[in-house]
Amino acid sequence: MGVEFRERRQAPRIAVAGRLGGRARAILDARILDISLSGARIAHLNPLPPGTPCTFELPPGIGSVLLSARVVRSAVIGSEQTPEKRRLLRYESGLTFVGLTEEQHAALAKALEKLTPGGGLGSGRLFL
């Protein structure tokens, strides 16, 4: 009394011997807690190991600037429950901006001028 398996793939797969690597890209939403010309502190729901290189995108409301960054620290700060009753860890990470061009630095400075202390900034996106 076995379970019948029905193939659903639309193309055949080829088994690969050895260790062939690849890359996967991810986009994570992150709430910006604070930001400066040299980095940002963000809150998010995915682990980010220190040293991870990424591209950080500021929200469109202040300029949609893309900045090269590196995770310098990351820690679990709590958890939350989804409507499906899954428990998710909440993280807070520090980013440092790296290798910014003069144009990126100027765009970041212009974006920061739009902010007021204690004002809402919204969410950015992190490209890994």
C-alpha positions as CSV (number, residue, x, y, z in Angstrom):
1,M,0.0,0.0,0.0
2,G,2.3,2.7,-1.3
3,V,1.7,6.4,-2.1
4,E,1.7,7.1,-5.8
5,F,4.1,9.9,-6.8
6,R,3.1,12.1,-9.7
7,E,6.0,14.0,-11.4
8,R,5.1,17.7,-11.5
9,R,8.4,19.1,-12.9
10,Q,8.1,20.7,-16.4
11,A,11.7,20.0,-17.3
12,P,14.1,17.1,-16.3
13,R,16.7,17.7,-13.6
14,I,20.3,16.8,-14.0
15,A,22.2,15.4,-11.1
16,V,25.5,17.2,-10.5
17,A,28.5,15.3,-9.1
18,G,30.9,17.1,-6.7
19,R,30.4,20.5,-5.2
20,L,29.1,23.0,-7.7
21,G,28.2,26.3,-6.0
22,G,25.6,28.9,-6.9
23,R,24.3,32.2,-5.6
24,A,20.9,33.1,-4.4
25,R,19.8,36.7,-3.9
26,A,17.3,37.8,-1.2
27,I,15.5,41.0,-0.5
28,L,14.6,41.8,3.1
29,D,12.3,44.5,4.4
30,A,13.9,46.4,7.3
31,R,12.5,49.1,9.6
32,I,15.1,51.9,9.9
33,L,15.6,52.8,13.5
34,D,18.3,55.5,13.0
35,I,20.6,56.5,10.3
36,S,23.7,58.7,9.7
37,L,26.2,59.4,6.9
38,S,28.2,56.4,8.0
39,G,25.6,53.7,8.7
40,A,22.2,52.7,10.0
41,R,20.5,50.7,12.7
42,I,17.6,48.5,11.4
43,A,15.0,46.0,12.8
44,H,14.1,42.9,10.8
45,L,12.8,39.3,10.9
46,N,15.8,37.5,9.3
47,P,19.2,36.6,10.7
48,L,22.1,38.7,9.3
49,P,25.5,37.5,10.3
50,P,28.1,40.2,11.0
51,G,30.3,40.7,7.9
52,T,27.5,40.1,5.4
53,P,27.8,42.5,2.5
54,C,24.5,44.0,1.2
55,T,23.0,46.8,-0.7
56,F,20.7,49.1,1.4
57,E,17.9,51.0,-0.3
58,L,16.4,54.0,1.5
59,P,12.6,54.5,1.2
60,P,11.3,56.3,-1.8
61,G,9.9,59.1,0.4
62,I,13.4,60.4,1.1
63,G,15.1,59.5,-2.1
64,S,15.3,55.8,-2.9
65,V,19.1,55.8,-2.7
66,L,21.1,52.5,-3.1
67,L,24.1,52.2,-0.7
68,S,26.7,49.5,-0.4
69,A,26.8,48.3,3.2
70,R,28.2,45.6,5.6
71,V,26.5,44.2,8.7
72,V,28.7,45.0,11.7
73,R,26.5,43.6,14.4
74,S,23.2,41.7,14.8
75,A,21.3,40.5,17.8
76,V,17.9,38.9,18.6
77,I,15.8,41.5,20.4
78,G,12.6,39.6,20.8
79,S,10.0,37.6,19.0
80,E,6.5,37.9,17.6
81,Q,3.7,35.6,16.6
82,T,2.2,35.5,13.1
83,P,-1.5,35.1,12.5
84,E,-0.7,31.4,11.7
85,K,0.7,31.0,15.3
86,R,4.3,30.8,14.1
87,R,6.9,32.4,16.4
88,L,9.4,34.6,14.5
89,L,12.5,36.1,16.0
90,R,13.0,39.9,15.7
91,Y,16.5,41.1,15.1
92,E,18.3,44.5,15.3
93,S,21.4,45.0,13.2
94,G,24.0,47.8,12.7
95,L,25.1,48.5,9.1
96,T,28.1,50.5,8.0
97,F,28.1,52.1,4.6
98,V,31.1,51.2,2.5
99,G,32.7,52.5,-0.7
100,L,30.1,55.2,-1.3
101,T,30.7,57.4,-4.3
102,E,30.6,61.2,-4.0
103,E,27.1,61.0,-5.7
104,Q,25.8,58.5,-3.2
105,H,27.2,60.4,-0.3
106,A,25.6,63.6,-1.6
107,A,22.3,61.8,-2.1
108,L,22.4,60.3,1.4
109,A,23.2,63.8,2.9
110,K,20.2,65.2,1.0
111,A,17.9,62.4,2.2
112,L,19.0,62.9,5.8
113,E,18.1,66.7,5.5
114,K,14.5,65.6,5.0
115,L,14.4,63.8,8.4
116,T,13.5,65.3,11.7
117,P,14.6,63.8,15.1
118,G,12.0,61.4,16.3
119,G,10.1,61.6,13.0
120,G,9.0,58.5,11.2
121,L,11.3,57.2,8.4
122,G,9.6,54.0,7.4
123,S,11.1,50.9,5.9
124,G,14.1,50.3,3.6
125,R,15.1,47.2,1.8
126,L,18.2,45.1,2.1
127,F,19.5,43.2,-0.9
128,L,21.7,40.3,0.0
